[in-house]
């Protein structure tokens, strides 16, 4: 993940108190972000893997403070879901 993506991701964490949806393009990729109180979801789709900032196929689950994070990468798609305890 590029530094810009990481910065954008943390920007969204600040808005978890609000319900938001956003769709935009990041180069050749389509990005969808949804957030609501205690939850954050991001999905990045890059046709044929062109423009993807991740490599390989993998799944990772971990805790970040009071939040559970699940990340899943495929050749042309990256999904991240964060759920935080109240």
Biopython code that builds the backbone (N, CA, C, O; Angstrom):
import numpy as np
from Bio.PDB.StructureBuilder import StructureBuilder

atoms = [
    (1, "UNK", "N", (0.852, -1.172, 0.000)),
    (1, "UNK", "CA", (0.000, 0.000, 0.000)),
    (1, "UNK", "C", (0.900, 1.239, 0.000)),
    (1, "UNK", "O", (1.863, 1.317, 0.763)),
    (2, "UNK", "N", (0.584, 2.176, -0.839)),
    (2, "UNK", "CA", (1.382, 3.394, -0.934)),
    (2, "UNK", "C", (1.085, 4.318, 0.241)),
    (2, "UNK", "O", (0.034, 4.225, 0.874)),
    (3, "UNK", "N", (2.025, 5.202, 0.515)),
    (3, "UNK", "CA", (1.852, 6.133, 1.636)),
    (3, "UNK", "C", (0.590, 6.970, 1.463)),
    (3, "UNK", "O", (-0.115, 7.237, 2.436)),
    (4, "UNK", "N", (0.302, 7.387, 0.230)),
    (4, "UNK", "CA", (-0.901, 8.180, -0.027)),
    (4, "UNK", "C", (-2.144, 7.402, 0.377)),
    (4, "UNK", "O", (-3.039, 7.949, 1.020)),
    (5, "UNK", "N", (-2.203, 6.115, -0.001)),
    (5, "UNK", "CA", (-3.355, 5.293, 0.365)),
    (5, "UNK", "C", (-3.491, 5.196, 1.876)),
    (5, "UNK", "O", (-4.591, 5.308, 2.418)),
    (6, "UNK", "N", (-2.366, 4.986, 2.551)),
    (6, "UNK", "CA", (-2.392, 4.859, 4.003)),
    (6, "UNK", "C", (-2.905, 6.153, 4.632)),
    (6, "UNK", "O", (-3.706, 6.111, 5.565)),
    (7, "UNK", "N", (-2.452, 7.299, 4.129)),
    (7, "UNK", "CA", (-2.902, 8.593, 4.643)),
    (7, "UNK", "C", (-4.404, 8.742, 4.421)),
    (7, "UNK", "O", (-5.133, 9.156, 5.323)),
    (8, "UNK", "N", (-4.861, 8.404, 3.224)),
    (8, "UNK", "CA", (-6.286, 8.528, 2.921)),
    (8, "UNK", "C", (-7.091, 7.619, 3.851)),
    (8, "UNK", "O", (-8.150, 8.007, 4.344)),
    (9, "UNK", "N", (-6.585, 6.414, 4.086)),
    (9, "UNK", "CA", (-7.253, 5.464, 4.981)),
    (9, "UNK", "C", (-7.403, 6.069, 6.378)),
    (9, "UNK", "O", (-8.488, 6.015, 6.957)),
    (10, "UNK", "N", (-6.350, 6.633, 6.918)),
    (10, "UNK", "CA", (-6.419, 7.201, 8.264)),
    (10, "UNK", "C", (-7.296, 8.451, 8.296)),
    (10, "UNK", "O", (-7.910, 8.746, 9.322)),
    (11, "UNK", "N", (-7.361, 9.187, 7.190)),
    (11, "UNK", "CA", (-8.283, 10.319, 7.111)),
    (11, "UNK", "C", (-9.707, 9.831, 7.358)),
    (11, "UNK", "O", (-10.467, 10.463, 8.091)),
    (12, "UNK", "N", (-10.065, 8.706, 6.744)),
    (12, "UNK", "CA", (-11.414, 8.189, 6.889)),
    (12, "UNK", "C", (-11.693, 7.726, 8.298)),
    (12, "UNK", "O", (-12.832, 7.821, 8.754)),
    (13, "UNK", "N", (-10.707, 7.232, 8.996)),
    (13, "UNK", "CA", (-10.943, 6.771, 10.369)),
    (13, "UNK", "C", (-11.510, 7.896, 11.232)),
    (13, "UNK", "O", (-12.279, 7.637, 12.159)),
    (14, "UNK", "N", (-11.144, 9.118, 10.942)),
    (14, "UNK", "CA", (-11.643, 10.251, 11.724)),
    (14, "UNK", "C", (-13.143, 10.459, 11.542)),
    (14, "UNK", "O", (-13.776, 11.107, 12.375)),
    (15, "UNK", "N", (-13.716, 9.929, 10.482)),
    (15, "UNK", "CA", (-15.124, 10.185, 10.178)),
    (15, "UNK", "C", (-16.033, 9.038, 10.578)),
    (15, "UNK", "O", (-17.192, 9.011, 10.165)),
    (16, "UNK", "N", (-15.553, 8.096, 11.363)),
    (16, "UNK", "CA", (-16.375, 6.950, 11.711)),
    (16, "UNK", "C", (-17.617, 7.317, 12.494)),
    (16, "UNK", "O", (-18.543, 6.510, 12.570)),
    (17, "UNK", "N", (-17.674, 8.481, 13.068)),
    (17, "UNK", "CA", (-18.870, 8.913, 13.782)),
    (17, "UNK", "C", (-20.006, 9.225, 12.825)),
    (17, "UNK", "O", (-21.174, 9.205, 13.212)),
    (18, "UNK", "N", (-19.667, 9.514, 11.578)),
    (18, "UNK", "CA", (-20.652, 9.835, 10.554)),
    (18, "UNK", "C", (-20.824, 8.643, 9.623)),
    (18, "UNK", "O", (-19.928, 7.810, 9.483)),
    (19, "UNK", "N", (-21.982, 8.577, 8.993)),
    (19, "UNK", "CA", (-22.190, 7.564, 7.965)),
    (19, "UNK", "C", (-21.834, 8.198, 6.629)),
    (19, "UNK", "O", (-22.400, 9.222, 6.247)),
    (20, "UNK", "N", (-20.893, 7.582, 5.923)),
    (20, "UNK", "CA", (-20.428, 8.143, 4.655)),
    (20, "UNK", "C", (-20.224, 7.049, 3.629)),
    (20, "UNK", "O", (-19.915, 5.906, 3.962)),
    (21, "UNK", "N", (-20.404, 7.424, 2.373)),
    (21, "UNK", "CA", (-20.094, 6.548, 1.244)),
    (21, "UNK", "C", (-19.405, 7.410, 0.203)),
    (21, "UNK", "O", (-19.798, 8.549, -0.046)),
    (22, "UNK", "N", (-18.376, 6.849, -0.396)),
    (22, "UNK", "CA", (-17.652, 7.579, -1.430)),
    (22, "UNK", "C", (-17.153, 6.587, -2.469)),
    (22, "UNK", "O", (-16.688, 5.498, -2.133)),
    (23, "UNK", "N", (-17.256, 6.977, -3.730)),
    (23, "UNK", "CA", (-16.702, 6.195, -4.832)),
    (23, "UNK", "C", (-15.865, 7.137, -5.678)),
    (23, "UNK", "O", (-16.278, 8.260, -5.969)),
    (24, "UNK", "N", (-14.682, 6.674, -6.072)),
    (24, "UNK", "CA", (-13.809, 7.495, -6.902)),
    (24, "UNK", "C", (-12.812, 6.606, -7.622)),
    (24, "UNK", "O", (-12.713, 5.413, -7.337)),
    (25, "UNK", "N", (-12.083, 7.182, -8.545)),
    (25, "UNK", "CA", (-11.040, 6.469, -9.272)),
    (25, "UNK", "C", (-9.689, 6.902, -8.725)),
    (25, "UNK", "O", (-9.468, 8.072, -8.411)),
    (26, "UNK", "N", (-8.798, 5.932, -8.620)),
    (26, "UNK", "CA", (-7.410, 6.188, -8.242)),
    (26, "UNK", "C", (-6.581, 5.594, -9.372)),
    (26, "UNK", "O", (-6.247, 4.410, -9.351)),
    (27, "UNK", "N", (-6.253, 6.422, -10.356)),
    (27, "UNK", "CA", (-5.597, 5.915, -11.557)),
    (27, "UNK", "C", (-6.559, 4.986, -12.278)),
    (27, "UNK", "O", (-7.714, 5.350, -12.494)),
    (28, "UNK", "N", (-6.107, 3.790, -12.656)),
    (28, "UNK", "CA", (-6.982, 2.858, -13.370)),
    (28, "UNK", "C", (-7.918, 2.065, -12.447)),
    (28, "UNK", "O", (-8.695, 1.241, -12.929)),
    (29, "UNK", "N", (-7.857, 2.293, -11.164)),
    (29, "UNK", "CA", (-8.629, 1.503, -10.188)),
    (29, "UNK", "C", (-9.881, 2.240, -9.712)),
    (29, "UNK", "O", (-9.911, 3.470, -9.656)),
    (30, "UNK", "N", (-10.909, 1.468, -9.371)),
    (30, "UNK", "CA", (-12.133, 2.002, -8.780)),
    (30, "UNK", "C", (-12.080, 1.760, -7.278)),
    (30, "UNK", "O", (-11.756, 0.659, -6.833)),
    (31, "UNK", "N", (-12.398, 2.783, -6.502)),
    (31, "UNK", "CA", (-12.337, 2.687, -5.042)),
    (31, "UNK", "C", (-13.711, 3.007, -4.460)),
    (31, "UNK", "O", (-14.348, 3.987, -4.844)),
    (32, "UNK", "N", (-14.154, 2.166, -3.532)),
    (32, "UNK", "CA", (-15.401, 2.411, -2.799)),
    (32, "UNK", "C", (-15.059, 2.403, -1.319)),
    (32, "UNK", "O", (-14.379, 1.501, -0.831)),
    (33, "UNK", "N", (-15.536, 3.413, -0.616)),
    (33, "UNK", "CA", (-15.305, 3.511, 0.824)),
    (33, "UNK", "C", (-16.649, 3.744, 1.505)),
    (33, "UNK", "O", (-17.445, 4.574, 1.066)),
    (34, "UNK", "N", (-16.886, 3.014, 2.565)),
    (34, "UNK", "CA", (-18.082, 3.199, 3.387)),
    (34, "UNK", "C", (-17.647, 3.254, 4.838)),
    (34, "UNK", "O", (-16.777, 2.496, 5.267)),
    (35, "UNK", "N", (-18.248, 4.142, 5.578)),
    (35, "UNK", "CA", (-17.963, 4.171, 7.010)),
    (35, "UNK", "C", (-19.228, 4.537, 7.765)),
    (35, "UNK", "O", (-20.091, 5.262, 7.269)),
    (36, "UNK", "N", (-19.309, 4.022, 8.957)),
    (36, "UNK", "CA", (-20.361, 4.393, 9.895)),
    (36, "UNK", "C", (-19.795, 4.144, 11.273)),
    (36, "UNK", "O", (-18.694, 3.610, 11.406)),
    (37, "UNK", "N", (-20.515, 4.512, 12.273)),
    (37, "UNK", "CA", (-20.004, 4.407, 13.641)),
    (37, "UNK", "C", (-19.413, 3.020, 13.910)),
    (37, "UNK", "O", (-20.123, 2.015, 13.877)),
    (38, "UNK", "N", (-18.122, 2.982, 14.174)),
    (38, "UNK", "CA", (-17.444, 1.744, 14.536)),
    (38, "UNK", "C", (-17.102, 0.810, 13.389)),
    (38, "UNK", "O", (-16.582, -0.281, 13.624)),
    (39, "UNK", "N", (-17.383, 1.212, 12.143)),
    (39, "UNK", "CA", (-17.098, 0.347, 11.000)),
    (39, "UNK", "C", (-16.515, 1.143, 9.843)),
    (39, "UNK", "O", (-16.846, 2.310, 9.634)),
    (40, "UNK", "N", (-15.643, 0.482, 9.101)),
    (40, "UNK", "CA", (-15.013, 1.084, 7.929)),
    (40, "UNK", "C", (-14.803, -0.016, 6.903)),
    (40, "UNK", "O", (-14.307, -1.090, 7.244)),
    (41, "UNK", "N", (-15.169, 0.231, 5.655)),
    (41, "UNK", "CA", (-14.950, -0.736, 4.580)),
    (41, "UNK", "C", (-14.353, -0.009, 3.381)),
    (41, "UNK", "O", (-14.762, 1.096, 3.024)),
    (42, "UNK", "N", (-13.374, -0.670, 2.775)),
    (42, "UNK", "CA", (-12.765, -0.120, 1.564)),
    (42, "UNK", "C", (-12.587, -1.262, 0.580)),
    (42, "UNK", "O", (-12.146, -2.353, 0.942)),
    (43, "UNK", "N", (-12.936, -0.994, -0.663)),
    (43, "UNK", "CA", (-12.789, -1.979, -1.726)),
    (43, "UNK", "C", (-12.128, -1.287, -2.912)),
    (43, "UNK", "O", (-12.589, -0.240, -3.367)),
    (44, "UNK", "N", (-11.053, -1.877, -3.405)),
    (44, "UNK", "CA", (-10.326, -1.330, -4.548)),
    (44, "UNK", "C", (-10.318, -2.396, -5.630)),
    (44, "UNK", "O", (-9.889, -3.525, -5.394)),
    (45, "UNK", "N", (-10.794, -2.037, -6.818)),
    (45, "UNK", "CA", (-10.797, -2.970, -7.945)),
    (45, "UNK", "C", (-9.971, -2.376, -9.076)),
    (45, "UNK", "O", (-10.187, -1.242, -9.502)),
    (46, "UNK", "N", (-9.018, -3.176, -9.551)),
    (46, "UNK", "CA", (-8.133, -2.765, -10.636)),
    (46, "UNK", "C", (-8.241, -3.808, -11.746)),
    (46, "UNK", "O", (-7.782, -4.938, -11.580)),
    (47, "UNK", "N", (-8.836, -3.442, -12.862)),
    (47, "UNK", "CA", (-9.046, -4.386, -13.962)),
    (47, "UNK", "C", (-7.730, -5.040, -14.367)),
    (47, "UNK", "O", (-6.746, -4.357, -14.650)),
    (48, "UNK", "N", (-7.724, -6.356, -14.391)),
    (48, "UNK", "CA", (-6.544, -7.159, -14.746)),
    (48, "UNK", "C", (-5.348, -6.887, -13.837)),
    (48, "UNK", "O", (-4.219, -7.212, -14.204)),
    (49, "UNK", "N", (-5.566, -6.304, -12.673)),
    (49, "UNK", "CA", (-4.481, -6.036, -11.727)),
    (49, "UNK", "C", (-3.642, -4.820, -12.076)),
    (49, "UNK", "O", (-2.667, -4.523, -11.385)),
    (50, "UNK", "N", (-4.008, -4.108, -13.143)),
    (50, "UNK", "CA", (-3.236, -2.934, -13.565)),
    (50, "UNK", "C", (-3.487, -1.793, -12.585)),
    (50, "UNK", "O", (-4.634, -1.404, -12.362)),
    (51, "UNK", "N", (-2.423, -1.260, -12.002)),
    (51, "UNK", "CA", (-2.524, -0.170, -11.041)),
    (51, "UNK", "C", (-2.620, -0.631, -9.595)),
    (51, "UNK", "O", (-2.624, 0.196, -8.683)),
    (52, "UNK", "N", (-2.699, -1.942, -9.373)),
    (52, "UNK", "CA", (-2.798, -2.467, -8.003)),
    (52, "UNK", "C", (-1.546, -2.112, -7.217)),
    (52, "UNK", "O", (-0.434, -2.214, -7.736)),
    (53, "UNK", "N", (-1.721, -1.698, -5.972)),
    (53, "UNK", "CA", (-0.595, -1.324, -5.106)),
    (53, "UNK", "C", (-0.245, -2.451, -4.143)),
    (53, "UNK", "O", (0.534, -2.243, -3.213)),
    (54, "UNK", "N", (-0.798, -3.625, -4.345)),
    (54, "UNK", "CA", (-0.513, -4.807, -3.536)),
    (54, "UNK", "C", (-0.066, -5.903, -4.494)),
    (54, "UNK", "O", (-0.264, -5.803, -5.705)),
    (55, "UNK", "N", (0.526, -6.928, -3.950)),
    (55, "UNK", "CA", (1.000, -8.049, -4.762)),
    (55, "UNK", "C", (0.529, -9.362, -4.160)),
    (55, "UNK", "O", (0.458, -9.505, -2.940)),
    (56, "UNK", "N", (0.211, -10.307, -5.012)),
    (56, "UNK", "CA", (-0.152, -11.641, -4.564)),
    (56, "UNK", "C", (-1.586, -11.729, -4.080)),
    (56, "UNK", "O", (-2.342, -10.758, -4.107)),
    (57, "UNK", "N", (-1.932, -12.931, -3.637)),
    (57, "UNK", "CA", (-3.247, -13.186, -3.055)),
    (57, "UNK", "C", (-3.041, -13.609, -1.615)),
    (57, "UNK", "O", (-2.262, -14.522, -1.340)),
    (58, "UNK", "N", (-3.729, -12.958, -0.694)),
    (58, "UNK", "CA", (-3.558, -13.252, 0.721)),
    (58, "UNK", "C", (-4.743, -12.724, 1.519)),
    (58, "UNK", "O", (-5.497, -11.868, 1.056)),
    (59, "UNK", "N", (-4.884, -13.248, 2.709)),
    (59, "UNK", "CA", (-5.891, -12.789, 3.667)),
    (59, "UNK", "C", (-5.188, -12.612, 5.003)),
    (59, "UNK", "O", (-4.362, -13.433, 5.399)),
    (60, "UNK", "N", (-5.523, -11.539, 5.686)),
    (60, "UNK", "CA", (-4.914, -11.266, 6.987)),
    (60, "UNK", "C", (-5.987, -10.738, 7.928)),
    (60, "UNK", "O", (-6.804, -9.902, 7.543)),
    (61, "UNK", "N", (-5.981, -11.226, 9.154)),
    (61, "UNK", "CA", (-6.886, -10.730, 10.191)),
    (61, "UNK", "C", (-6.064, -10.413, 11.426)),
    (61, "UNK", "O", (-5.197, -11.190, 11.825)),
    (62, "UNK", "N", (-6.343, -9.262, 12.030)),
    (62, "UNK", "CA", (-5.598, -8.864, 13.220)),
    (62, "UNK", "C", (-6.396, -7.832, 14.002)),
    (62, "UNK", "O", (-7.408, -7.323, 13.520)),
    (63, "UNK", "N", (-5.942, -7.531, 15.194)),
    (63, "UNK", "CA", (-6.548, -6.491, 16.027)),
    (63, "UNK", "C", (-5.674, -5.245, 15.983)),
    (63, "UNK", "O", (-4.445, -5.327, 15.986)),
    (64, "UNK", "N", (-6.322, -4.109, 15.943)),
    (64, "UNK", "CA", (-5.643, -2.818, 16.016)),
    (64, "UNK", "C", (-6.351, -2.064, 17.140)),
    (64, "UNK", "O", (-7.376, -1.422, 16.914)),
    (65, "UNK", "N", (-5.802, -2.145, 18.344)),
    (65, "UNK", "CA", (-6.475, -1.559, 19.503)),
    (65, "UNK", "C", (-7.792, -2.269, 19.743)),
    (65, "UNK", "O", (-7.828, -3.490, 19.893)),
    (66, "UNK", "N", (-8.878, -1.504, 19.779)),
    (66, "UNK", "CA", (-10.196, -2.089, 20.028)),
    (66, "UNK", "C", (-10.899, -2.532, 18.739)),
    (66, "UNK", "O", (-12.085, -2.859, 18.758)),
    (67, "UNK", "N", (-10.171, -2.540, 17.631)),
    (67, "UNK", "CA", (-10.759, -2.868, 16.329)),
    (67, "UNK", "C", (-10.241, -4.193, 15.774)),
    (67, "UNK", "O", (-9.080, -4.555, 15.964)),
    (68, "UNK", "N", (-11.132, -4.908, 15.083)),
    (68, "UNK", "CA", (-10.757, -6.112, 14.341)),
    (68, "UNK", "C", (-10.620, -5.716, 12.872)),
    (68, "UNK", "O", (-11.514, -5.088, 12.305)),
    (69, "UNK", "N", (-9.509, -6.082, 12.269)),
    (69, "UNK", "CA", (-9.227, -5.714, 10.884)),
    (69, "UNK", "C", (-9.121, -6.983, 10.051)),
    (69, "UNK", "O", (-8.453, -7.941, 10.441)),
    (70, "UNK", "N", (-9.782, -6.980, 8.909)),
    (70, "UNK", "CA", (-9.672, -8.089, 7.964)),
    (70, "UNK", "C", (-9.303, -7.495, 6.612)),
    (70, "UNK", "O", (-9.977, -6.592, 6.115)),
    (71, "UNK", "N", (-8.226, -8.010, 6.019)),
    (71, "UNK", "CA", (-7.788, -7.567, 4.703)),
    (71, "UNK", "C", (-7.703, -8.783, 3.794)),
    (71, "UNK", "O", (-7.221, -9.843, 4.191)),
    (72, "UNK", "N", (-8.178, -8.611, 2.574)),
    (72, "UNK", "CA", (-8.133, -9.696, 1.599)),
    (72, "UNK", "C", (-7.667, -9.128, 0.268)),
    (72, "UNK", "O", (-8.224, -8.151, -0.233)),
    (73, "UNK", "N", (-6.642, -9.748, -0.298)),
    (73, "UNK", "CA", (-6.107, -9.292, -1.576)),
    (73, "UNK", "C", (-6.210, -10.401, -2.609)),
    (73, "UNK", "O", (-5.929, -11.565, -2.328)),
    (74, "UNK", "N", (-6.614, -10.019, -3.797)),
    (74, "UNK", "CA", (-6.603, -10.895, -4.964)),
    (74, "UNK", "C", (-5.850, -10.129, -6.046)),
    (74, "UNK", "O", (-5.480, -8.972, -5.851)),
    (75, "UNK", "N", (-5.634, -10.758, -7.150)),
    (75, "UNK", "CA", (-4.848, -10.120, -8.211)),
    (75, "UNK", "C", (-5.405, -8.743, -8.594)),
    (75, "UNK", "O", (-4.645, -7.798, -8.806)),
    (76, "UNK", "N", (-6.730, -8.640, -8.680)),
    (76, "UNK", "CA", (-7.346, -7.412, -9.175)),
    (76, "UNK", "C", (-8.250, -6.715, -8.155)),
    (76, "UNK", "O", (-8.986, -5.793, -8.508)),
    (77, "UNK", "N", (-8.198, -7.154, -6.883)),
    (77, "UNK", "CA", (-9.123, -6.604, -5.889)),
    (77, "UNK", "C", (-8.506, -6.628, -4.490)),
    (77, "UNK", "O", (-7.838, -7.589, -4.108)),
    (78, "UNK", "N", (-8.741, -5.562, -3.740)),
    (78, "UNK", "CA", (-8.299, -5.481, -2.351)),
    (78, "UNK", "C", (-9.497, -5.050, -1.516)),
    (78, "UNK", "O", (-10.171, -4.075, -1.848)),
    (79, "UNK", "N", (-9.763, -5.778, -0.429)),
    (79, "UNK", "CA", (-10.861, -5.428, 0.474)),
    (79, "UNK", "C", (-10.315, -5.290, 1.881)),
    (79, "UNK", "O", (-9.478, -6.075, 2.326)),
    (80, "UNK", "N", (-10.808, -4.276, 2.568)),
    (80, "UNK", "CA", (-10.436, -4.072, 3.963)),
    (80, "UNK", "C", (-11.709, -3.781, 4.742)),
    (80, "UNK", "O", (-12.529, -2.961, 4.329)),
    (81, "UNK", "N", (-11.864, -4.457, 5.869)),
    (81, "UNK", "CA", (-13.027, -4.248, 6.728)),
    (81, "UNK", "C", (-12.537, -4.099, 8.157)),
    (81, "UNK", "O", (-11.770, -4.924, 8.653)),
    (82, "UNK", "N", (-12.987, -3.040, 8.814)),
    (82, "UNK", "CA", (-12.590, -2.772, 10.191)),
    (82, "UNK", "C", (-13.860, -2.624, 11.025)),
    (82, "UNK", "O", (-14.756, -1.855, 10.676)),
    (83, "UNK", "N", (-13.928, -3.362, 12.120)),
    (83, "UNK", "CA", (-15.059, -3.254, 13.048)),
    (83, "UNK", "C", (-14.492, -3.020, 14.437)),
    (83, "UNK", "O", (-13.627, -3.759, 14.907)),
    (84, "UNK", "N", (-14.994, -1.983, 15.079)),
    (84, "UNK", "CA", (-14.485, -1.610, 16.399)),
    (84, "UNK", "C", (-15.547, -1.837, 17.470)),
    (84, "UNK", "O", (-16.736, -1.601, 17.252)),
    (85, "UNK", "N", (-15.089, -2.299, 18.627)),
    (85, "UNK", "CA", (-15.969, -2.483, 19.772)),
    (85, "UNK", "C", (-16.313, -1.118, 20.350)),
    (85, "UNK", "O", (-15.497, -0.196, 20.326)),
    (86, "UNK", "N", (-17.517, -1.003, 20.864)),
    (86, "UNK", "CA", (-17.917, 0.269, 21.504)),
    (86, "UNK", "C", (-17.298, 0.416, 22.859)),
    (86, "UNK", "O", (-17.524, 1.419, 23.536)),
]
sb = StructureBuilder()
sb.init_structure("model")
sb.init_model(0)
sb.init_chain("A")
sb.init_seg("    ")
for serial, (resi, resn, name, xyz) in enumerate(atoms, 1):
    if name == "N":
        sb.init_residue(resn, " ", resi, " ")
    sb.init_atom(name, np.array(xyz, "f"), 0.0, 1.0, " ", f" {name:<3s}", serial, name[0])
structure = sb.get_structure()
